[in-house]
Amino acid sequence: MSYRLVIMGPQGSGKGTQAALLADRLGVPTISTGDLFRAHMAAQDDLGELARSYTSRGELVPDEVTNAMVRRRLAEPDVADGFILDGYPRNCFQLDELDDILADLGTRLDGVVELTAERDELMARMKHRAEIEHREDDTDEAIARRLDIYDEQTAPLTASYGARGLLVTVDGIGEIDEVAERVARAVTGVRN
């Protein structure tokens, strides 16, 4: 059985961890935009060099470049039997592009998992990660701004996916294994 899923959630919700665990459980690859950026830049291909031209100036990689990377990745043979998109789409433009990519491939999403957590918990998790990883860019202000951007740009996508009957919401608070079980049950429910 194939699973074509999106996992969403604000920074600190554990979506990267849960995407990897779910991918292992389902036997499908995880596709994250961060990994795509790094892979294309390491390969020094056209998209990697274009992405680098933005990141080297401290700018965000534009949607058009991100979309092109996702389009190429979803056309690769190892995703024919399913995938988990982690952190994509992030805005309405990317959502529309994902719809187009999947239509061009003759497939569709099976579900969208949104991990939720209270803002105070997210702030605490991100601050803890910053201390452990010595991430100087994770100041309280920077963390708060990224959460605001999620609320402004990404959270509205849940309404669209909810209207399509694709969205399941999972509480992201708890031990990693606990949350993983909740996610697995939610995904199973999507397919029934």
Secondary structure, DSSP 8 states (H G I E B T S, - for coil): --EEEEEE--TTS-HHHHHHHHHHHHT--EEEHHHHHHHHHHHT-HHHHHHHHHHTTT----HHHHHHHHHHHHTSGGGTTEEEEES---SHHHHHHHHHHHHHTT----EEEEEE--HHHHHHHHHHHHHHHT-TT--HHHHHHHHHHIIIIIHHHHHHHHHTT-EEEEE--S-HHHHHHHHHHHHHHHH-
